[in-house]
Amino acid sequence: MNQPLAYVHPGAKIAKNVVVEPFTTISNNVEIGEGTWVGSNVTIMEGARIGNNCFIYPGSVISAIPQDLKFEGEDSLCTIGNNTTIRECVTINRGTKDRGLTKIGDNCLIMAYSHIAHDCFVGNNCIFSNNSTLAGHVTAGDYVILSGFVAVHQFCHIGSHSFVAGGSLVRKDVPPYVKAAREPLSYVGINSVGLRRRGFKSSKIVDIQNIYRILYQKKYNNTQALEIIAAELSPTPERDEIIQFIENSQRGIMKGYFQRS
C-alpha cells in the first residue's frame, strides 16, 4: 500500500503488501519483499534489494552511492535480508567494484544513526547499537553485537558471536566468541552470556575458553599459540573456526589484556 504522498519509481519492484508511508522516495532498480514496512521520509536508492518483513524507520537512507572517491558509477547493490529492522536515520551505502555489494543478513537490528559503508558484509542475527559506524570493506559474522558508538576501521573482520563494548575503536580484527573492550581494544574474556543465550552448552564454552587461554594468557606469539591449540586441543567446529580466522587475518587480531605493550 503506497501513500499518495510517497514517490515510487515505476521501475521499482514492490510486493503487493508492502507499506510505504508518506514523503518516502523509492528509486528505480529497487526490489522490496513481502510484508516490509517503509516509514516516512525514507530514501531508498538504486541497487537496493530488501527482503521480507523488514521495518525501515524514518530518515534512513538505503543504497546511496559509496562515500569513496574511487567510485566510478559502476553498477552495485545493497542487500538487506529478511526480518531485519533499520531504525531512524541509518545510512547504508551500496558496494563498489571491489565487492560489488553491501550485504546485511537476516534478523538484524541496526539501531538509530548507525552507518554501514560500501562493501561491508554483515551476517545474520547481528545487533548494532546506536551510532555504530562501519567503514568500508568491513566483515562481521553472525550474532555480532556492537554497543553504542563503536567505530570499526576499514577492512576489519569481526568474528561470529563476538561482543564489542560501547565507545570502542576497532582497528584490528576481533576473533569469534569473545568480548572486546578497553583502549586500545583488547580481549577481555569469552562472550559467555551471549553463547548461553544461543544454546551453547557449558562444556562447549569451556572448550572455547581453553583456546583463548592459550592464545591470550600464556604469553605465546600467535604462531606458537596456534600450533599448541592444533596439537593439544581436540578438533571442534569452534576450534577450527578460531584457527582459520586468525590464520586468515590481514590486519592482525586485537591484543590480549596482558599483551598491550
N, C-alpha and C positions, 0 to 999 in steps of 0.2 A: 504494500500500500504506500504510494508516494503522495506526500502532501503537495498541494498546488504551488507552494512557495519554495519547494526544492527544485533543483535542476539536475536531471538525469539525462546524460547524453544518449541519443538513440542507439549508439553502438555498444552501450553497456549491456551486459547480460545479468539481469537481476531476477532471482527466483520470485515466483508469484507471491509468496507470503513474507517477503522482506518488508520491514517497515523503515521508511526513510522520512525523518522528521523535517520540519521547515528549515529553510536557509542553509541546507546542505547542498554541496556540489559533488556530483559524481561524473567523472570524465569518461571519454571513450576508452575502449580496451580495458574495461574493468569487469570482473565477474564476482558476484556475491551469492552465496549459497542460501539454502532454505532456512527460515527461522531466525535470520540475523536481524538485529535492530541497530539502526544507524541514527544517532541522536542529532539534534540541531547543530548547525554551524560546524559540521564536519566537512573536510575536504578529502576526497578520495581521488587520486590522480592516476594517470595511465600506468598500466602494468600491475595494478592491484588484483590479487586473487584471494578472496576472503571466503572462508569455509562456512559451514552450517552453524546456526545457533550461537553466533558471536554477538557481543554487545560492544558498540563503539560509542563512547561518550562525547559530549560537546567539546568542540575546539580541537579535536585530534586532526592531524594531517597524515594521511597514509599514502605511501608510494611517491612522495616528492622526489625530484631528481637528486642525486648524491651531492653532498657538500664536498666535492672533490674536484680540484682544478684539472685533473687528468680526464675527467668525464667528457666524452665527445659526442654525447647524444645517442649512444648505442642503445639498442633495444635491451631491456632488462625487466625483471619482475620483482614484486614484493608479495610474498605469500603469507597468509595467516591461516592456521589450521582451524579445526572445529572447536566449538565451545570455549573460545578464548575471549577474554574481556580486556578491552583497551579503555582505560579511564581518561579523564579530562586532559586535554592539551598534550597528549602523547604525540611524538613525531617519529615516524618510521620511514626511512629512505629506501628506495629501490637499489638494486645492485649496479655494479659497473661491469666492464668486460672481464674483470678478474674472476668473479664467480657467476656473474650474470643474474644474481638472485640475492635478495634478503629474505630470510625464512624464519617465521615464528611457528612453533609447533601447536599441538592440540592442548586444550585445557590449561592455558596460561593465563596469568593475571598480570597485566602491565599497568602499574598504578600511575597516578597523575604526574604530568610533567616529565616523564621519562623520555629518553631519546635513544633510538636504536639506529645506528648509522648504516651506510651501504655495506653490502656483502657480509652482514652478520648472520650467523646460523644459531638459532635458539631452539632448544629441544622441547619436549613435551613436559607439561605439569610444572613449569617454571613460575616463580613469583618474583617480580622486580618491584621493589617498593618505590615510594615517591622520589622523583628526581634521580633515579638511576640513569647512568649515561654509558652507553657502549660506543666506543669509537669504531672505525671501520674494520672489517675483517675479523671481528671477534667471534669465537665459537663458544657456546655454552651448552653443556649437556642437559640431560633430563633432570628434573627435580632440583634445579639450581635455585637458590634463594639469595637475592641481593637485598640487603636492608637499604634504608633511605640514604640518598646522597652518595652512593657508591659510584666511582668513576673507573672505567676499565680502559686501559691503553690499547691502541690498535694492535691487531694480530694476537692478542692474548687468548688463551684457551682456559675455560673454567670447567672442571670435571663434574660429572653427574653427582647428584646428591650432596653437593658442597654448599656451605653457608658462608656468606661474606658479611661481616659486621658493618653497621652503619658508618658512613663517612670514610670508608676505606678507599685508598688509591691502589688499584690493581695494576702493577707494572710487570709482573711475572705470571706465569701460568699457575693456576690453583688446581692441585690434583683432586681426584674424586674422593668423596665421602668425608671431607674434612671441614673444620671450621677455620676461618681465616680472619685475623683481626690485627690490631696494633699498627704502628707506623715505624719502620717500613712493614708492609704486610707480612705476617708470619703465621706459621702453623700453630694453632692453639688447642688442638685436640680433634677428636672424631665428632662428626655430626650425629651423635648417638640418639639424640631426641628425634631428629628427623627420620633416622633409619628405623627406629622403633615404630614411629607412626606409620611407616610404609611396610611394616610386617617383617622386618629383618629380625631373625632370632638372636638371642643374646650370644650364642656361640659364634654366629657369623660376625657380629660386631666385635667380639674379642679377636677373631682372626684378623680383621681389618686393623684393629689397634696394634696387634703384634707387628704387622707390616710397617706401620708408621713409626713404631717404637724403634725399629732398626733403622729406618730412613732418617728420622729426625732427632733421636735421643741417644744414639750410640756414637756420635761424632765421626761416622764414616763419611767419605765423599759419596756422591750419588752412584758412581760406578761400583764402588765396593759394596754399598748397601744393596743395590740391585742383584749383584752376584750372590750375596748371602741370602736374600729373600728367595731367589730362584732355587738355590741349593737346599735350604733348610726348611722352607715352608711348603706345605702340600699345595699342589695346584688347585685353584678355585677360580671361578669366573672373575671374582673381585680382585684376587691377586694378579691375575693375568691382565686385567684392565688397568690396574695401577702401574704395573711394569711397562705396559705398552704406552700409556700416557706419558710417563717420564722419558722413555726412550725416544718418543716422537716429538718431545717439546723443543720448539725452535727458540723460544725466548728464555728458556730455563725456568725451573719451578721456584716458587717462593721459598724463602729460608724458614728454618725452624726457629723457635724462640731462643735457643741456645746457639744459633748459627748466625747471629745478626751482625757480627763484626766483619 
